[in-house]
């Protein structure tokens, strides 16, 4: 494996930012892991290195996986789970017509406006994070290496 601003591996390609996360993914490939092992290891490293941008407490992990052996394409959507007591009537849709603030997450992702952004900020916005569940599912379903070998490089970043 060659490292620097470009990470080159004989076994495949890993793209991640920051570069140390890509190096971790490439090292997992070099150690006999497959693409899913590398993706999970690199994603976990990103969580450790950039917790303000992503994190193990993140609300979503998603992936599109081509399972060539099975001839199937899988979509993994590990979005945060709302509390069991959540109900649609807890949130009030509203019109923001003529308002400057039209570029929030509700408008970008859901094509709607929620009064007070209650689904984004405050006590009504709480959900069980999905990032670890998504990474764990991807590893369990398609990974090759044992879980401790996937987690160890990210644990070393925290030491």
MOMOZI-V808323 format. One record per pair of residues at least 12 apart in sequence whose ideal C-beta (glycine too) atoms are under 6 Angstrom apart, sorted by the first residue. I is the first residue (numbers start at 0). GAP is how many residues later the second one is. Records with the same first field share a line. If there is no record, write none. Layout:
I: GAP  GAP
//
This chain:
0: 25  29
2: 20
6: 15  16  19
8: 17  20  21
10: 18  19
11: 17
13: 12  24  28
15: 26  30
17: 31
20: 21  24  25  28
23: 17  18  21  129
24: 13  16  17
27: 13
32: 111  112
33: 110
35: 102  106  107
36: 106  107  108  113
39: 95  98  99  110
40: 109  112
42: 92
43: 110
44: 109
47: 106  109  110
55: 75  76
56: 72
57: 71  73
58: 21  68  70  71
59: 19  70
60: 17  69  70  73  74
61: 15
62: 13  75
75: 58
77: 52  55  56
78: 51
79: 47  48  49  50
80: 46  47
81: 45
89: 34
90: 23  27  28
91: 23
92: 19
93: 19  21
95: 17
104: 15
//
